[in-house]
Amino acid sequence: MELPHLGKHCSDSFCKQLDFLPIKCDACGLIFCKDHYSYAAHSCPHPRDHQVPVCPVCEKPVPLAPGGSPDDAVSRHMDAGCRPRPRIYTNQCSKKGCSKRELIPVQCPKCKKNYCLPHRLEKDHDCSTQVNKSPKPTASGSSSSSSKDNERRRAEEDRRRLEEDDRQLALAIQRSLEEQPNRPVESPTQKSCRVA
């Protein structure tokens, strides 16, 4: 054998396999191969069971004393004033039939209701029908058509403004991705001093 000093033999009495990447048991301190390193596989006399119970209400780990019952620890934790985790996505869409929730509120400037991103534009959530349920009487019939034209113009302006906001947001995200510290930034001297 060329390199007899490398590797160690498995401490399992039936295995004794020469392993070049042996694993030392943290409980009993013996050396084992990949097949016998777990507590159950080598019948460890000092197994360490490090399972931590998790509270089903707040989803936080509950400290457990050695030899203690996980059920009792979780029960004490819940009796001590455990609170459920706050929901992050609380802004539900107001469009009928949509159950999407958003992280931040997206409020329509016209009807002042909250909507998801696909329904944020007035034409997508039928904003004009929700606001003007009872039309106001007008002095002449021609003024109602001009008010409809004004509403259309306002809706088109709002749509353009929202699209511009979306475009500005996309540009800001792109700029922030370009400025991430993970990417190495070369100084002008590094660019000019490269060796070819």
C-alpha positions in Angstrom: 0.0 0.0 0.0 1.5 3.3 -1.0 -0.1 5.7 1.5 -0.9 3.7 4.7 -1.1 6.8 6.9 -4.2 8.2 5.1 -7.7 7.5 6.1 -9.2 5.7 9.2 -11.0 2.5 9.7 -14.7 2.6 10.7 -15.3 1.9 14.4 -18.3 -0.4 13.7 -17.3 -3.9 14.7 -18.7 -5.5 11.6 -17.6 -2.8 9.0 -14.0 -1.8 9.7 -13.9 -0.2 6.2 -11.0 2.1 5.4 -12.5 5.5 4.8 -10.5 8.5 3.4 -13.2 10.9 4.6 -14.1 9.5 8.1 -16.7 11.2 10.3 -16.2 11.6 14.0 -19.4 11.1 16.2 -19.9 14.2 18.3 -21.5 12.2 21.1 -19.3 9.2 21.6 -16.1 10.5 19.8 -15.6 7.4 17.6 -14.7 7.4 13.9 -17.2 6.0 11.4 -17.7 5.7 7.7 -20.5 7.4 5.8 -22.8 4.4 6.4 -22.4 4.2 10.1 -22.0 7.9 11.3 -25.6 8.5 12.4 -26.6 7.8 16.0 -29.0 5.0 15.0 -26.6 3.3 12.6 -23.8 2.7 15.2 -26.1 2.4 18.2 -24.5 5.4 19.9 -24.6 5.1 23.7 -24.8 8.9 24.0 -27.2 10.2 21.3 -28.0 13.8 21.2 -31.5 14.6 20.2 -31.5 18.3 19.2 -35.0 18.6 17.8 -36.5 22.0 18.7 -40.3 22.3 18.8 -41.9 25.0 16.7 -45.0 26.9 17.9 -47.9 26.3 15.6 -49.3 29.8 16.2 -46.4 32.2 15.9 -44.0 29.8 14.1 -41.1 30.5 16.4 -38.8 27.9 17.9 -39.6 27.1 21.5 -36.7 26.4 23.9 -36.8 23.0 25.4 -35.0 21.9 28.6 -33.0 18.6 28.4 -35.4 15.7 29.1 -38.4 18.0 29.0 -41.6 17.3 27.1 -42.0 19.3 23.8 -45.8 19.4 24.3 -45.4 21.0 27.7 -42.9 23.6 26.4 -45.1 24.6 23.6 -48.2 24.8 25.9 -46.3 27.0 28.3 -45.1 29.2 25.4 -48.7 29.6 24.2 -50.0 30.4 27.7 -47.3 33.1 28.1 -48.9 35.3 25.4 -47.9 33.9 22.1 -49.2 36.0 19.2 -49.8 34.9 15.6 -47.3 36.3 13.0 -48.7 39.4 11.3 -49.7 38.9 7.7 -47.4 40.7 5.2 -49.8 40.8 2.3 -52.8 42.6 3.8 -53.9 44.8 0.9 -56.6 42.9 -0.8 -57.9 43.8 -4.2 -61.4 45.5 -4.3 -62.4 44.2 -7.7 -65.2 41.7 -7.4 -64.0 38.1 -7.8 -60.3 38.9 -7.3 -58.7 37.6 -4.1 -55.1 38.8 -4.7 -53.2 40.6 -2.0 -50.3 43.1 -2.4 -47.5 44.0 -0.1 -48.1 47.7 -0.6 -51.5 49.5 -1.1 -52.2 50.4 -4.7 -55.0 52.9 -4.4 -57.0 54.3 -7.4 -56.9 58.1 -7.4 -60.5 58.3 -8.6 -62.5 55.9 -6.5 -59.9 55.7 -3.6 -60.2 51.8 -3.4 -57.3 49.4 -3.1 -56.5 47.1 -6.1 -53.9 44.5 -7.1 -51.4 45.3 -9.8 -53.3 43.7 -12.7 -56.4 45.8 -11.7 -54.8 49.1 -10.8 -55.8 50.9 -13.9 -59.2 52.5 -14.1 -60.2 50.6 -17.2 -59.3 47.3 -15.5 -61.5 47.7 -12.5 -64.4 49.7 -14.2 -63.7 52.8 -12.0 -66.3 55.0 -13.8 -69.2 52.7 -13.1 -68.4 52.5 -9.4 -68.0 56.2 -8.8 -71.0 57.5 -10.8 -73.8 55.3 -9.8 -76.4 58.1 -9.7 -75.7 60.7 -12.4 -76.4 64.3 -11.5 -79.0 66.1 -13.4 -77.7 68.6 -16.0 -79.3 71.7 -17.5 -78.8 70.5 -21.1 -78.2 67.2 -22.8 -75.0 68.3 -24.5 -73.2 68.9 -21.3 -73.5 65.2 -20.4 -71.5 64.3 -23.5 -68.8 66.8 -22.7 -68.6 65.5 -19.2 -68.1 62.0 -20.6 -65.4 63.4 -22.9 -63.7 65.0 -19.8 -63.9 61.7 -18.0 -62.3 59.9 -20.9 -59.5 62.5 -21.1 -58.9 62.2 -17.3 -58.9 58.4 -17.5 -56.4 58.5 -20.4 -54.2 61.0 -18.5 -54.4 58.8 -15.4 -53.4 55.7 -17.5 -50.5 57.6 -19.1 -49.4 58.8 -15.6 -49.5 55.3 -14.2 -47.6 53.9 -17.2 -45.0 56.6 -16.8 -44.7 55.7 -13.1 -44.3 52.1 -14.0 -41.5 53.0 -16.5 -39.7 55.2 -13.9 -40.0 52.3 -11.4 -38.5 49.9 -13.9 -35.6 52.3 -14.6 -35.0 52.7 -10.9 -34.9 49.0 -10.4 -32.5 48.6 -13.3 -30.2 51.3 -11.9 -30.2 49.7 -8.5 -29.3 46.3 -9.9 -26.5 47.8 -11.8 -25.2 49.4 -8.6 -25.2 46.2 -6.5 -22.1 45.7 -4.4 -21.8 42.1 -5.5 -20.5 43.1 -8.9 -16.9 44.2 -9.1 -16.6 47.8 -10.3 -13.4 48.6 -12.1 -11.9 52.0 -11.6 -10.6 53.9 -14.7 -7.0 53.1 -13.8 -7.8 49.3 -13.6 -9.3 49.5 -17.1 -6.3 51.2 -18.6 -3.7 49.1 -16.7 -4.8 45.7 -17.9 -2.1 43.4 -19.2 -2.9 41.9 -22.6 
